[in-house]
Amino acid sequence: MTTEAKSARTVDFHAHAILPSYVDALQRLGIDAAAEEGFPLPRWSAAEHLQFMAAAGIDFTVLSMATPHISDGKFARAVNEEFADLCRKYPDKFGFAATLPLPNVEESIEEFHHATENLDALGVKVASNSDGVYLGDESLDPIFAELDGQGALVIIHPGPARTLPRTGVVTGKVMALFEYPADTTRAVLNMLANRTLEKFPRLKVVVPHCGSFLPYMKQRAGAMFQMLAAMNLMEPVNFAAGVGKLFFDTAGDPMPEQFDMLTKIADLDKIILGTDYPYVPAQVILRKKNLFDTELTRRGLINKIYVDNARALLEV
């Protein structure tokens, strides 16, 4: 059994901050988080987050806006400005992925440049769908062209589909149970089918929650893409090659099964740490991460997943 120990900075790529500007935006836009997501906004403070990081052995966190997503450019700007202020206060602990007001093309491009050039954003966070417009939709290509020009880090986070069965089915009550991984998978399949990653090869796209349902879709989608192309219903797409361009975070329950499922579609160089704090309580994450740490250490992978892949992704 290897006794490999973490030797450098551990980075969490999937965590959120519930900022006053975000809560204000939801109120002003008339968005009820508990009603839309089936889950109340958790409590968050910088002090509690730093305490959690210390307990979890996490050195640096890439923060992003919580859900529900907001698509209003004015409020996205306010949230990004507050994120920047927070990260300036704790530059060795926090960075952030900027919120873009998708699907508005002009405002999203403007906000991307403002956030990366003036606020030191590390990348952007995009919703699986924004007002029903999914990642991979050609209407978003001008945005991704701008992101591609900078080789941007693009962190996907799910949101519920515009129309869902909300009553009479358990999955309609709490979005995190099924709809989050379903919508992430829907968005990534759309990106692959429409060749988003081929058109914009410099993008560094992170898929959350251990790949969501993509490990299951490897054979099914690959075969379906081939069949549809043979019927001239879509352009030929190499599913495996497309998935191979993606990065994946470990938010959720990576052990004992999800991590091994993820490695069926993802190279070990493309897997990074994610915790989903504070949506998952600190004590729950610490218990799960202890099991994951033990397994990664046994496999000699703890530095690769926690440190080396993060350094490559952030180019630090």
Backbone bond lengths (Angstrom), bond angles and torsions (degrees), N, CA, C in turn:
res aa  C-N    CA-C-N  psi(-1)  N-CA   C-N-CA  omega(-1)  CA-C   N-CA-C  phi
1 M - - - 1.475 - - 1.520 109.25 -
2 T 1.321 116.30 129.47 1.456 120.02 178.43 1.520 110.89 -72.53
3 T 1.322 116.25 150.18 1.465 121.42 176.84 1.519 109.69 -115.62
4 E 1.329 116.60 31.20 1.460 121.49 179.74 1.527 110.86 -51.70
5 A 1.311 116.06 136.13 1.461 121.24 177.65 1.523 109.33 -119.69
6 K 1.315 115.55 150.03 1.463 120.50 177.88 1.521 109.21 -61.41
7 S 1.343 116.55 129.72 1.461 119.97 -172.32 1.515 113.98 -111.90
8 A 1.322 119.21 -6.55 1.464 119.93 -177.01 1.522 109.33 -153.57
9 R 1.335 117.31 -160.80 1.453 121.95 -169.81 1.526 112.87 -72.17
10 T 1.321 116.11 123.51 1.456 123.24 175.08 1.520 108.91 -89.56
11 V 1.354 116.79 131.51 1.461 121.93 -175.55 1.519 109.86 -120.12
12 D 1.332 115.52 130.96 1.463 123.43 174.83 1.530 107.55 -99.13
13 F 1.327 116.82 118.04 1.460 121.54 -177.15 1.525 113.60 -95.58
14 H 1.311 117.65 -3.74 1.472 119.39 -176.66 1.518 109.46 -134.55
15 A 1.327 115.52 90.46 1.459 122.11 175.96 1.518 107.97 -153.48
16 H 1.308 115.79 156.95 1.459 120.62 -173.42 1.521 111.46 -126.35
17 A 1.320 115.31 155.88 1.457 122.15 171.90 1.526 107.81 -122.85
18 I 1.309 116.26 128.67 1.466 121.36 179.33 1.529 106.76 -93.31
19 L 1.318 116.64 89.76 1.459 122.30 -172.60 1.529 111.38 -88.81
20 P 1.339 117.24 152.36 1.466 120.07 177.68 1.523 113.51 -55.44
21 S 1.321 117.52 -37.31 1.470 119.88 179.76 1.522 111.21 -64.31
22 Y 1.320 116.77 -33.17 1.462 120.71 178.53 1.526 110.93 -72.15
23 V 1.318 116.71 -45.75 1.466 120.50 177.79 1.525 109.87 -60.12
24 D 1.338 116.77 -41.26 1.462 121.09 177.72 1.524 111.04 -62.77
25 A 1.341 116.73 -40.94 1.461 120.53 179.84 1.520 111.06 -62.40
26 L 1.323 117.08 -44.06 1.462 119.99 178.74 1.527 110.84 -60.08
27 Q 1.309 115.98 -43.79 1.466 119.62 -179.24 1.520 111.02 -63.91
28 R 1.327 117.19 -45.09 1.460 120.91 -177.08 1.533 112.02 -69.80
29 L 1.328 116.01 -29.12 1.457 120.04 178.94 1.529 112.66 -88.83
30 G 1.325 116.55 -2.50 1.461 120.60 178.99 1.515 113.81 70.31
31 I 1.341 117.02 32.92 1.467 121.77 -179.63 1.520 109.33 -100.70
32 D 1.321 116.34 122.57 1.461 122.98 178.25 1.529 107.79 -98.14
33 A 1.327 116.06 104.04 1.468 120.42 -175.17 1.523 111.65 -59.63
34 A 1.331 116.89 -44.06 1.466 119.69 -177.60 1.517 111.43 -63.87
35 A 1.335 116.65 -38.15 1.463 119.81 -179.74 1.519 111.50 -72.33
36 E 1.330 117.23 -39.97 1.459 120.47 -176.21 1.513 112.70 -75.76
37 E 1.326 116.31 -40.42 1.461 120.31 -174.66 1.523 113.33 -98.64
38 G 1.338 116.35 -15.67 1.451 119.14 -175.22 1.510 112.41 72.48
39 F 1.335 115.50 19.65 1.464 120.85 -175.25 1.522 107.01 -154.18
40 P 1.324 118.65 127.70 1.463 119.80 -178.02 1.521 111.82 -71.89
41 L 1.333 116.31 155.68 1.457 119.53 173.93 1.521 109.30 -62.25
42 P 1.316 118.11 128.02 1.464 119.22 179.27 1.522 111.12 -75.00
43 R 1.296 115.57 161.85 1.463 120.78 174.40 1.519 109.35 -73.73
44 W 1.331 116.70 142.84 1.465 120.13 179.11 1.516 109.78 -146.96
45 S 1.328 115.56 141.69 1.454 121.53 168.74 1.515 107.78 -147.70
46 A 1.324 116.41 153.70 1.465 120.58 178.93 1.529 110.16 -60.91
47 A 1.329 116.76 -40.71 1.465 119.92 -178.17 1.524 111.42 -62.63
48 E 1.327 116.44 -44.13 1.471 119.46 179.26 1.518 111.27 -67.62
49 H 1.334 117.14 -36.67 1.461 119.74 178.85 1.528 110.56 -65.36
50 L 1.312 116.72 -43.45 1.463 120.21 178.93 1.528 110.98 -63.84
51 Q 1.321 116.27 -37.01 1.462 120.24 177.25 1.521 110.41 -64.54
52 F 1.325 116.46 -42.61 1.467 120.50 176.64 1.527 110.93 -61.60
53 M 1.332 117.13 -45.63 1.459 120.51 -179.67 1.524 111.53 -58.62
54 A 1.321 116.26 -42.62 1.465 119.67 179.73 1.522 110.77 -62.60
55 A 1.326 116.34 -42.28 1.468 120.24 -179.60 1.522 111.64 -67.84
56 A 1.337 116.77 -32.31 1.464 121.40 -176.72 1.525 113.18 -89.72
57 G 1.311 117.96 -4.94 1.455 120.06 -177.82 1.511 112.99 72.07
58 I 1.328 116.47 31.96 1.466 122.36 179.53 1.526 108.21 -103.09
59 D 1.316 116.84 125.80 1.461 121.32 -175.18 1.517 113.70 -91.03
60 F 1.342 116.65 -30.45 1.466 120.38 -173.97 1.524 108.20 -149.18
61 T 1.339 116.08 142.18 1.461 121.15 -178.25 1.517 110.32 -128.20
62 V 1.341 116.26 133.12 1.458 122.91 171.86 1.526 106.86 -92.50
63 L 1.323 116.14 104.37 1.456 121.74 -177.42 1.513 111.21 -83.12
64 S 1.316 116.00 153.24 1.459 120.94 172.46 1.519 108.73 -145.44
65 M 1.332 115.26 165.13 1.448 121.30 178.96 1.524 110.52 -63.91
66 A 1.315 115.60 150.35 1.453 121.24 179.14 1.529 110.41 -78.53
67 T 1.315 115.86 -172.45 1.454 122.22 171.58 1.525 108.28 -111.86
68 P 1.312 119.45 152.16 1.460 129.21 4.99 1.534 113.00 -66.69
69 H 1.321 114.71 154.28 1.454 120.57 177.43 1.525 110.06 -76.60
70 I 1.318 115.22 155.28 1.461 120.14 174.78 1.524 108.56 -120.86
71 S 1.307 115.90 141.79 1.466 121.47 -175.41 1.521 112.80 -114.62
72 D 1.320 117.26 4.26 1.454 121.91 -179.97 1.529 109.76 -85.50
73 G 1.331 116.70 124.40 1.453 121.08 -174.87 1.511 114.27 -61.75
74 K 1.323 117.55 -37.78 1.463 120.91 -179.32 1.521 110.98 -63.92
75 F 1.320 116.75 -43.28 1.453 119.73 -178.94 1.531 111.42 -75.23
76 A 1.335 117.25 -33.59 1.460 119.67 174.94 1.526 110.10 -60.42
77 R 1.321 116.95 -41.57 1.463 121.19 178.64 1.529 110.68 -61.56
78 A 1.335 117.06 -44.12 1.459 120.31 -179.62 1.527 111.75 -62.50
79 V 1.342 116.47 -41.30 1.465 120.35 178.86 1.523 110.19 -64.92
80 N 1.317 117.73 -44.21 1.460 120.68 -179.72 1.522 111.95 -63.96
81 E 1.318 116.98 -38.42 1.461 120.35 178.24 1.531 110.19 -63.74
82 E 1.330 117.08 -40.43 1.468 118.85 179.74 1.528 111.18 -70.59
83 F 1.330 117.28 -37.25 1.460 119.54 173.78 1.527 110.54 -58.33
84 A 1.321 116.50 -44.34 1.464 120.40 -179.03 1.525 111.06 -61.78
85 D 1.331 116.79 -41.72 1.465 120.47 177.85 1.526 110.86 -60.60
86 L 1.337 116.53 -43.79 1.462 120.91 178.97 1.524 111.04 -61.24
87 C 1.322 116.07 -44.29 1.466 120.03 -176.77 1.525 111.65 -70.92
88 R 1.319 117.43 -29.27 1.467 119.66 174.48 1.528 110.70 -67.55
89 K 1.319 116.05 -31.51 1.458 120.52 179.45 1.517 111.56 -73.17
90 Y 1.350 116.25 -33.44 1.468 121.06 -179.34 1.533 109.61 -128.37
91 P 1.325 118.14 64.65 1.470 120.03 -172.66 1.521 114.65 -65.52
92 D 1.319 117.40 -23.90 1.466 120.49 -179.88 1.522 112.53 -88.59
93 K 1.337 115.77 -6.14 1.461 119.65 -176.02 1.523 113.70 -116.64
94 F 1.334 117.06 -35.56 1.453 120.41 -173.86 1.523 112.05 -127.08
95 G 1.331 115.16 137.70 1.447 123.70 162.74 1.521 106.09 -127.14
96 F 1.338 117.44 176.74 1.461 116.85 -179.41 1.512 112.52 -145.29
97 A 1.323 114.29 153.88 1.458 122.62 171.99 1.521 106.78 -102.37
98 A 1.318 116.76 123.71 1.464 121.91 -171.83 1.525 111.48 -72.53
99 T 1.320 114.40 146.72 1.457 122.00 173.74 1.519 109.51 -80.75
100 L 1.324 117.19 131.08 1.457 121.90 174.14 1.527 109.31 -108.36
101 P 1.325 117.70 138.68 1.474 120.45 -178.35 1.532 112.29 -82.70
102 L 1.337 115.86 56.59 1.461 119.32 174.69 1.527 109.77 -61.98
103 P 1.329 118.94 148.40 1.466 127.77 8.86 1.527 114.74 -93.50
104 N 1.335 118.56 14.10 1.464 120.94 179.72 1.521 109.39 -69.19
105 V 1.320 116.95 115.05 1.459 121.60 -173.26 1.524 111.58 -70.07
106 E 1.321 117.33 -53.83 1.457 119.98 -175.67 1.523 111.73 -62.72
107 E 1.331 117.18 -44.77 1.457 120.22 -179.56 1.530 111.29 -66.42
108 S 1.327 117.77 -36.10 1.461 120.59 179.72 1.520 111.23 -67.66
109 I 1.310 117.51 -42.07 1.462 120.76 177.57 1.530 110.24 -63.66
110 E 1.315 116.10 -44.02 1.462 119.91 178.93 1.527 110.97 -62.01
111 E 1.328 116.66 -43.06 1.462 119.75 -178.05 1.518 111.55 -69.46
112 F 1.318 117.62 -35.29 1.465 120.77 176.54 1.520 110.58 -59.53
113 H 1.316 116.68 -48.79 1.464 119.34 -179.05 1.527 111.37 -66.64
114 H 1.325 117.30 -40.75 1.464 119.76 179.50 1.533 110.26 -62.53
115 A 1.341 116.12 -45.75 1.465 120.09 -175.28 1.520 112.34 -67.99
116 T 1.322 117.33 -40.48 1.463 119.51 -177.52 1.522 112.83 -81.77
117 E 1.321 117.48 -32.73 1.460 120.38 -176.41 1.522 113.33 -89.54
118 N 1.326 117.40 -29.31 1.462 120.74 -176.02 1.529 114.21 -112.58
119 L 1.330 117.32 -24.13 1.459 120.50 -174.64 1.523 112.89 -112.79
120 D 1.332 117.59 -0.27 1.470 122.48 179.32 1.523 113.30 61.69
121 A 1.320 117.31 32.42 1.465 120.15 174.20 1.525 109.70 -61.81
122 L 1.319 116.18 142.24 1.462 121.47 -179.32 1.519 112.34 -81.42
123 G 1.316 115.91 -15.75 1.455 121.48 -178.17 1.506 108.21 173.13
124 V 1.322 116.48 -154.56 1.458 120.92 -179.06 1.519 109.86 -132.43
125 K 1.328 113.74 155.38 1.450 121.36 172.36 1.521 107.84 -111.91
126 V 1.330 117.33 131.18 1.457 121.15 -179.71 1.525 109.21 -126.91
127 A 1.315 115.35 145.03 1.455 120.90 178.52 1.520 110.22 -79.88
128 S 1.323 116.04 150.71 1.468 120.08 176.44 1.521 110.36 -57.81
129 N 1.349 115.77 -38.52 1.458 119.73 170.81 1.519 108.24 -142.30
130 S 1.312 116.04 146.26 1.458 122.28 179.92 1.514 107.84 -124.89
131 D 1.327 115.65 109.46 1.467 120.54 -175.81 1.526 111.35 53.88
132 G 1.334 116.10 36.40 1.457 121.14 177.68 1.511 115.22 86.63
133 V 1.317 118.82 -3.26 1.469 122.25 177.06 1.527 107.76 -94.53
134 Y 1.332 116.32 118.82 1.461 121.06 -173.43 1.520 112.52 -91.87
135 L 1.321 115.16 150.57 1.455 120.12 170.36 1.527 108.51 -53.62
136 G 1.303 116.14 138.67 1.456 121.03 -175.11 1.509 112.99 98.48
137 D 1.331 117.16 -16.94 1.459 120.10 175.95 1.526 108.81 -64.01
138 E 1.322 116.38 133.06 1.460 119.71 -175.30 1.527 113.09 -63.10
139 S 1.330 117.52 -20.65 1.461 119.64 177.77 1.521 111.61 -65.01
140 L 1.335 117.43 -20.69 1.463 122.02 179.53 1.521 112.96 -91.26
141 D 1.327 117.65 -3.45 1.465 120.84 -176.64 1.531 113.42 -55.73
142 P 1.340 120.79 -39.93 1.463 118.59 178.35 1.530 113.33 -59.73
143 I 1.339 116.48 -33.99 1.462 120.07 176.93 1.518 110.12 -66.67
144 F 1.325 116.43 -47.95 1.458 119.93 -177.46 1.528 111.70 -69.16
145 A 1.310 117.42 -26.56 1.461 119.66 174.02 1.528 110.49 -64.03
146 E 1.332 116.34 -41.42 1.464 119.88 176.86 1.527 110.99 -65.73
147 L 1.320 116.95 -43.22 1.460 120.51 178.26 1.523 110.99 -62.76
148 D 1.333 115.83 -41.62 1.456 120.92 -179.08 1.527 111.18 -63.44
149 G 1.324 116.21 -35.53 1.456 119.72 -179.93 1.512 112.78 -60.98
150 Q 1.330 116.45 -26.17 1.463 121.37 178.73 1.529 112.35 -102.87
151 G 1.321 117.56 3.59 1.462 120.25 -176.55 1.520 111.29 57.32
152 A 1.332 116.05 45.22 1.460 122.07 -168.06 1.520 113.83 -71.55
153 L 1.326 114.21 147.84 1.458 122.60 167.49 1.522 107.76 -76.90
154 V 1.342 117.11 125.92 1.455 122.74 -176.89 1.528 107.97 -125.54
155 I 1.325 116.66 109.13 1.459 121.80 -178.17 1.523 109.09 -99.44
156 I 1.320 116.45 118.42 1.464 121.33 178.45 1.519 109.17 -84.22
157 H 1.328 115.95 139.24 1.462 120.19 170.21 1.520 108.13 -134.65
158 P 1.328 117.24 137.74 1.467 119.02 -176.10 1.514 113.33 -75.30
159 G 1.304 113.57 158.64 1.458 122.85 167.83 1.517 106.43 -141.92
160 P 1.307 117.95 165.20 1.468 118.86 179.30 1.519 111.51 -72.26
161 A 1.321 116.12 148.71 1.458 120.89 174.43 1.526 109.37 -61.84
162 R 1.320 115.92 156.90 1.463 120.35 -176.26 1.525 112.06 -60.11
163 T 1.330 116.88 -41.43 1.467 121.44 -178.73 1.522 109.24 -120.87
164 L 1.338 115.75 122.91 1.458 120.97 -178.00 1.529 109.93 -139.92
165 P 1.331 117.14 152.91 1.472 119.12 169.14 1.522 108.74 -72.28
166 R 1.322 116.93 109.35 1.461 121.01 -174.13 1.523 113.09 -96.58
167 T 1.319 117.41 -18.56 1.463 120.16 -178.14 1.524 110.17 -123.01
168 G 1.304 114.78 149.35 1.455 120.05 176.57 1.515 114.33 79.99
169 V 1.333 117.09 5.44 1.464 120.64 179.39 1.526 107.74 -146.83
170 V 1.333 116.17 132.66 1.457 120.23 -173.65 1.527 112.15 -63.11
171 T 1.344 117.60 -31.86 1.464 119.34 -178.82 1.517 112.78 -69.05
172 G 1.323 117.54 -14.14 1.450 120.51 178.11 1.509 113.76 -85.47
173 K 1.314 117.57 -1.70 1.461 121.10 -176.17 1.531 111.82 -93.91
174 V 1.307 117.40 -50.90 1.469 121.88 -178.13 1.519 107.61 -121.67
175 M 1.326 116.44 114.70 1.462 120.99 -172.66 1.526 113.13 -62.56
176 A 1.331 117.03 -30.72 1.462 119.72 -177.00 1.527 112.95 -67.96
177 L 1.332 117.13 -18.77 1.460 120.30 -177.34 1.522 111.79 -66.94
178 F 1.337 117.02 -46.20 1.467 121.24 -174.57 1.523 112.29 -139.91
179 E 1.325 117.46 -43.30 1.456 120.18 -171.25 1.526 113.08 -66.67
180 Y 1.322 117.89 -33.22 1.460 118.92 178.46 1.531 111.56 -62.15
181 P 1.344 118.73 -55.96 1.466 117.21 178.03 1.524 113.00 -64.18
182 A 1.335 117.01 -31.64 1.465 119.51 178.87 1.522 110.69 -65.99
183 D 1.332 117.23 -43.38 1.459 119.24 -176.68 1.522 111.46 -73.02
184 T 1.325 117.00 -35.39 1.466 119.18 173.67 1.520 110.16 -59.59
185 T 1.326 116.27 -46.98 1.464 120.55 -179.20 1.519 110.59 -62.57
186 R 1.317 117.27 -42.39 1.463 121.98 178.37 1.540 110.46 -58.46
187 A 1.331 115.71 -44.57 1.461 119.81 -178.61 1.529 111.76 -66.54
188 V 1.321 117.21 -43.90 1.466 119.73 -178.33 1.525 110.51 -67.48
189 L 1.330 118.18 -40.65 1.460 120.27 176.03 1.530 110.60 -59.92
190 N 1.318 116.46 -37.91 1.460 119.92 178.10 1.520 111.19 -66.01
191 M 1.331 116.81 -40.18 1.468 120.74 176.84 1.532 110.63 -62.55
192 L 1.331 116.18 -41.93 1.460 119.91 -179.45 1.527 110.83 -68.09
193 A 1.325 116.52 -45.55 1.461 120.37 -178.21 1.519 112.00 -62.96
194 N 1.334 116.92 -34.40 1.462 121.05 -178.97 1.523 113.15 -96.02
195 R 1.331 116.05 10.25 1.463 123.01 172.70 1.528 113.28 61.16
196 T 1.312 116.70 33.47 1.458 119.95 179.87 1.520 111.36 -58.86
197 L 1.329 116.65 -42.55 1.459 119.81 -177.38 1.521 112.16 -74.33
198 E 1.317 117.59 -23.26 1.460 120.71 174.61 1.522 110.63 -77.55
199 K 1.319 116.33 -39.50 1.460 120.27 179.60 1.526 111.34 -69.91
200 F 1.326 115.81 -30.77 1.461 120.52 -175.40 1.530 109.20 -128.91
201 P 1.333 116.57 72.83 1.469 121.18 -168.88 1.524 115.41 -72.36
202 R 1.335 118.17 -13.11 1.465 119.28 -178.57 1.527 112.93 -87.58
203 L 1.325 117.14 -7.29 1.457 120.06 178.44 1.527 110.90 -63.14
204 K 1.323 115.75 140.72 1.474 121.59 174.36 1.530 106.75 -111.90
205 V 1.324 115.29 92.57 1.466 122.10 -170.43 1.522 110.11 -96.99
206 V 1.340 115.76 127.11 1.463 121.97 179.42 1.526 109.37 -106.96
207 V 1.318 115.85 124.32 1.475 123.13 176.70 1.528 107.87 -97.86
208 P 1.340 117.92 131.24 1.463 119.40 -175.48 1.519 114.28 -85.05
209 H 1.331 113.58 171.32 1.467 123.09 166.90 1.531 112.99 58.99
210 C 1.325 115.89 51.91 1.477 121.48 175.74 1.530 112.43 55.99
211 G 1.344 115.54 33.60 1.453 119.30 178.17 1.507 114.53 85.33
212 S 1.345 116.96 2.53 1.466 120.74 -178.62 1.530 109.55 53.15
213 F 1.339 119.53 -125.79 1.462 120.66 -177.76 1.536 112.82 -96.47
214 L 1.326 117.07 7.72 1.469 118.90 -176.83 1.528 113.64 -62.08
215 P 1.350 120.41 -37.42 1.458 117.80 177.64 1.535 112.60 -55.88
216 Y 1.336 116.34 -40.53 1.458 119.48 177.00 1.522 111.57 -66.82
217 M 1.339 116.89 -33.78 1.457 121.28 -174.13 1.518 113.74 -79.90
218 K 1.334 118.01 -6.80 1.464 120.44 -175.08 1.526 112.11 -52.10
219 Q 1.314 117.53 -56.30 1.464 119.87 -177.76 1.523 111.53 -75.95
220 R 1.333 116.80 -42.44 1.458 119.71 -176.41 1.528 111.46 -64.82
221 A 1.311 116.94 -50.80 1.463 119.66 -178.22 1.524 110.86 -68.07
222 G 1.335 116.64 -39.56 1.455 118.51 178.16 1.517 111.94 -58.64
223 A 1.322 115.63 -44.67 1.461 119.89 179.54 1.524 111.49 -68.73
224 M 1.332 116.43 -40.97 1.462 120.08 -179.87 1.522 111.41 -65.35
225 F 1.317 117.34 -40.94 1.463 120.44 177.96 1.535 110.05 -59.36
226 Q 1.316 116.41 -42.90 1.467 120.47 179.09 1.524 111.10 -63.94
227 M 1.317 116.23 -44.40 1.465 120.41 -178.83 1.529 110.80 -64.65
228 L 1.317 117.33 -44.19 1.464 120.89 -179.59 1.518 111.52 -65.82
229 A 1.329 116.22 -36.24 1.462 119.41 176.89 1.527 110.58 -66.51
230 A 1.340 116.99 -40.16 1.462 120.99 179.30 1.524 111.40 -64.55
231 M 1.331 116.52 -27.12 1.469 121.80 178.80 1.527 111.55 -91.59
232 N 1.347 115.94 7.03 1.469 122.07 -179.11 1.527 112.44 59.33
233 L 1.335 115.43 31.14 1.458 120.50 177.31 1.528 112.11 -96.61
234 M 1.325 117.19 -9.16 1.456 122.52 174.05 1.527 108.21 -161.09
235 E 1.323 115.83 164.11 1.457 120.00 176.78 1.531 109.66 -73.28
236 P 1.322 118.05 150.63 1.470 119.22 177.41 1.527 111.05 -60.45
237 V 1.314 116.02 136.40 1.457 122.48 -179.05 1.522 108.46 -136.06
238 N 1.328 115.94 134.26 1.461 121.10 175.34 1.525 107.35 -90.80
239 F 1.330 116.24 98.00 1.457 120.88 -174.93 1.524 111.31 -60.32
240 A 1.316 117.65 -47.97 1.463 120.75 -176.34 1.525 111.26 -62.71
241 A 1.329 116.63 -40.96 1.463 119.74 179.71 1.522 111.04 -65.60
242 G 1.332 116.23 -38.92 1.460 119.74 178.44 1.509 112.06 -64.61
243 V 1.315 117.16 -46.68 1.463 121.27 178.98 1.527 110.09 -62.45
244 G 1.325 115.87 -33.32 1.460 119.86 -179.63 1.512 114.11 -64.63
245 K 1.319 118.14 -15.78 1.462 121.60 177.62 1.529 112.47 -83.87
246 L 1.325 117.42 -13.68 1.459 122.47 -172.59 1.524 112.39 -86.71
247 F 1.338 115.20 153.45 1.451 122.50 168.21 1.526 107.85 -103.94
248 F 1.334 116.52 157.93 1.460 121.09 -176.77 1.519 109.94 -137.71
249 D 1.357 116.32 133.39 1.461 117.88 174.54 1.521 110.40 -97.41
250 T 1.332 114.84 162.89 1.467 120.78 -172.51 1.524 112.98 -100.05
251 A 1.347 117.98 15.49 1.464 119.63 177.32 1.527 109.70 -57.10
252 G 1.311 115.44 142.01 1.460 119.69 -177.94 1.518 110.44 115.34
253 D 1.290 116.09 -131.84 1.467 121.68 -177.52 1.524 109.95 -127.40
254 P 1.334 117.46 79.38 1.468 118.91 -175.00 1.527 114.58 -67.28
255 M 1.316 117.50 -28.50 1.455 119.66 -179.58 1.526 110.16 -114.95
256 P 1.336 117.56 145.95 1.459 126.06 8.86 1.525 115.35 -93.72
257 E 1.348 119.80 -8.93 1.460 120.04 -170.46 1.514 115.08 -113.26
258 Q 1.341 118.34 -35.23 1.452 120.65 -171.03 1.520 113.05 -62.17
259 F 1.315 117.81 -38.38 1.458 120.29 -178.86 1.525 110.71 -63.35
260 D 1.319 116.92 -43.62 1.468 119.61 178.92 1.525 111.26 -66.20
261 M 1.339 117.47 -35.24 1.462 119.98 174.99 1.523 110.56 -64.22
262 L 1.336 116.06 -41.76 1.461 120.02 -179.52 1.522 111.74 -62.45
263 T 1.326 117.09 -38.42 1.466 119.45 -178.93 1.532 112.55 -67.98
264 K 1.320 117.44 -10.60 1.467 120.14 175.30 1.529 111.70 -72.83
265 I 1.347 116.75 -22.04 1.467 119.66 -179.38 1.524 112.39 -119.65
266 A 1.341 117.87 -17.55 1.467 120.79 -173.36 1.515 111.11 -117.85
267 D 1.318 115.56 136.05 1.458 120.97 171.81 1.521 108.33 -68.30
268 L 1.315 117.71 147.75 1.456 121.17 -179.08 1.522 112.59 -61.10
269 D 1.338 117.43 -22.78 1.463 120.48 177.42 1.519 112.45 -73.01
270 K 1.329 118.04 -9.84 1.458 121.27 -174.85 1.538 112.89 -110.29
271 I 1.321 117.74 13.57 1.460 121.14 -178.98 1.521 109.31 -109.10
272 I 1.351 116.38 131.21 1.457 122.13 -176.70 1.525 109.90 -132.32
273 L 1.320 115.78 162.26 1.456 121.49 -177.51 1.526 111.76 -75.74
274 G 1.334 116.29 137.95 1.457 122.87 170.35 1.516 108.36 -144.33
275 T 1.341 117.02 142.22 1.466 120.20 -177.08 1.523 114.05 -115.30
276 D 1.336 117.57 -29.54 1.465 123.31 -174.77 1.523 112.69 67.73
277 Y 1.327 117.57 25.72 1.456 121.14 171.79 1.531 108.56 -70.25
278 P 1.335 120.51 141.81 1.468 129.38 1.98 1.528 113.66 -96.11
279 Y 1.354 117.22 9.98 1.466 118.37 179.24 1.519 110.67 -63.98
280 V 1.325 116.69 -34.10 1.461 120.55 168.74 1.530 106.43 -98.29
281 P 1.321 118.58 125.38 1.464 120.49 -176.95 1.528 112.36 -59.46
282 A 1.326 115.37 150.70 1.464 121.16 -175.40 1.523 112.34 -55.16
283 Q 1.342 117.49 -46.36 1.460 119.42 -176.41 1.526 112.00 -64.51
284 V 1.325 116.96 -33.81 1.463 120.36 177.34 1.524 109.63 -67.67
285 I 1.335 117.39 -45.41 1.460 120.61 179.04 1.523 110.72 -61.43
286 L 1.316 116.77 -44.27 1.465 119.86 -177.97 1.519 111.07 -60.45
287 R 1.320 116.85 -40.49 1.465 120.27 178.96 1.528 110.61 -65.53
288 K 1.335 116.40 -44.97 1.464 119.75 -179.87 1.513 111.19 -67.75
289 K 1.325 116.23 -41.16 1.470 119.29 -177.27 1.522 111.27 -67.20
290 N 1.318 117.36 -32.01 1.458 119.55 176.51 1.527 110.85 -60.77
291 L 1.322 116.20 -42.55 1.471 119.80 177.29 1.529 111.00 -65.65
292 F 1.334 115.81 -41.89 1.462 120.37 -179.23 1.522 110.70 -66.54
293 D 1.338 116.93 -42.55 1.465 120.94 178.03 1.526 110.87 -57.67
294 T 1.316 115.20 -43.87 1.466 119.80 -178.56 1.517 111.01 -62.83
295 E 1.344 116.24 -42.79 1.461 119.72 -178.73 1.526 111.31 -70.25
296 L 1.328 117.20 -42.37 1.468 119.25 178.32 1.522 111.54 -63.97
297 T 1.321 117.16 -38.31 1.462 120.73 177.04 1.519 110.38 -63.74
298 R 1.320 117.02 -42.41 1.468 120.83 178.73 1.516 111.46 -60.12
299 R 1.344 115.91 -35.39 1.462 120.37 -179.03 1.524 113.03 -89.56
300 G 1.318 117.55 -1.74 1.466 120.65 -178.95 1.515 112.79 70.28
301 L 1.337 117.17 32.84 1.460 121.25 -173.66 1.523 114.00 -116.38
302 I 1.324 118.49 -0.07 1.459 118.54 -169.75 1.525 112.01 -65.29
303 N 1.322 117.62 -39.41 1.464 119.50 177.55 1.519 111.50 -69.22
304 K 1.311 117.15 -38.39 1.463 120.52 -179.63 1.524 111.05 -62.01
305 I 1.325 117.56 -50.83 1.460 121.57 -174.91 1.526 111.74 -73.02
306 Y 1.317 116.57 -42.90 1.463 120.53 -172.87 1.525 113.75 -86.59
307 V 1.338 116.77 -29.05 1.466 119.77 -169.33 1.526 112.64 -120.46
308 D 1.335 116.60 -60.54 1.461 120.16 -171.50 1.511 112.37 -64.26
309 N 1.328 117.51 -44.97 1.461 120.13 -179.20 1.522 110.96 -67.09
310 A 1.326 116.02 -35.81 1.464 119.68 177.07 1.522 110.89 -64.71
311 R 1.320 116.53 -42.91 1.463 120.35 179.81 1.518 110.37 -62.39
312 A 1.308 117.01 -41.99 1.468 120.43 179.56 1.514 111.18 -65.50
313 L 1.327 117.01 -39.28 1.452 121.11 -177.09 1.531 111.73 -70.67
314 L 1.310 115.98 -39.16 1.464 121.30 179.67 1.518 113.02 -90.43
315 E 1.335 115.78 -9.98 1.463 121.65 -179.62 1.523 110.76 56.25
316 V 1.345 114.10 48.30 1.465 119.76 177.87 1.532 109.05 -124.93
